[in-house]
Amino acid sequence: MKEVLLKIWKVVRNKYVLATIIFLLVLLFFDEYNLMDTRRVSKQVNALKAEEKQLRDDMVADSLRAVALRNDLDALERYGRENYYMKRSDEDIYVIKDKRK
């Protein structure tokens, strides 16, 4: 074991190897664009891409819903009743809200 450590020490003591190790350490941990920051930014980019995909899917669904509301009177009435509690003159509306939310 001691012989192996001595061989490693001889290699590390070389000025070129030592300069390379120091250079890699600076790049990996101390530089402005170090490995930790790069991984963090990469995760943020992936999260933003997933959010963008979700928002695009929502936009498509909303566009389809808007077209349906423009063309179908039954869908328009259903939307008004569900979201704005609109009613006919001979109806009563009771809103029951869940307390758990």
C-alpha positions in Angstrom: 0.0 0.0 0.0 2.8 2.4 0.9 4.6 1.7 -2.4 1.4 2.6 -4.3 1.1 5.8 -2.5 4.7 6.7 -3.1 4.2 6.0 -6.9 1.2 8.3 -6.9 3.0 11.0 -5.0 5.9 10.9 -7.5 3.4 11.4 -10.4 1.5 14.1 -8.6 4.7 16.0 -7.7 5.4 16.5 -11.4 4.7 20.2 -12.2 2.7 19.4 -15.3 0.4 17.0 -13.5 0.1 19.3 -10.5 -0.8 22.2 -12.8 -3.4 20.0 -14.6 -5.0 18.9 -11.3 -5.2 22.5 -10.1 -6.6 23.6 -13.4 -9.3 20.9 -13.2 -10.2 21.8 -9.6 -10.6 25.4 -10.5 -12.8 24.6 -13.5 -14.9 22.1 -11.6 -15.5 24.0 -8.4 -14.2 27.6 -8.4 -14.9 29.0 -11.8 -17.8 31.2 -12.7 -19.3 28.3 -14.7 -18.5 25.5 -12.4 -19.9 22.0 -12.4 -22.5 22.6 -9.6 -23.9 25.7 -11.3 -24.0 24.0 -14.7 -26.1 21.1 -13.2 -28.4 23.5 -11.4 -29.0 25.6 -14.5 -29.5 22.4 -16.5 -32.2 21.2 -14.1 -33.9 24.7 -14.3 -33.9 24.5 -18.1 -35.4 21.1 -18.1 -38.1 22.2 -15.7 -38.9 25.3 -17.8 -39.1 23.1 -21.0 -41.6 20.8 -19.2 -43.6 23.9 -18.1 -43.6 25.3 -21.6 -44.9 22.0 -23.0 -47.7 22.0 -20.4 -48.6 25.6 -21.2 -48.7 24.8 -24.9 -51.0 21.8 -24.3 -53.2 24.1 -22.2 -53.3 26.7 -25.0 -54.4 24.0 -27.5 -57.1 22.8 -25.1 -58.3 26.3 -24.5 -58.4 27.1 -28.2 -60.5 24.0 -28.8 -62.8 25.0 -25.9 -63.2 28.6 -27.4 -64.1 27.2 -30.8 -66.7 25.0 -29.2 -68.2 27.9 -27.3 -68.4 30.0 -30.4 -70.1 27.4 -32.4 -72.3 25.4 -30.0 -75.0 27.1 -28.0 -75.5 24.2 -25.7 -71.8 24.3 -24.8 -72.0 28.0 -24.2 -75.0 27.6 -21.9 -73.2 24.8 -20.0 -70.1 26.9 -19.6 -72.1 29.9 -18.3 -74.0 27.7 -15.8 -70.9 26.0 -14.5 -68.6 29.0 -14.2 -70.8 32.0 -13.7 -73.8 30.3 -11.9 -76.2 31.6 -14.5 -79.7 30.3 -14.1 -83.1 30.3 -15.8 -85.9 32.4 -14.3 -87.6 29.3 -12.7 -84.5 27.8 -11.2 -82.7 28.1 -7.9 -79.0 27.5 -7.6 -77.2 26.2 -4.5 -73.4 26.3 -4.4 -71.8 23.7 -2.1 -68.2 24.2 -1.5 -65.8 21.6 -0.1 -64.2 22.7 3.2 -61.2 20.5 2.7 -59.8 22.8 0.0 
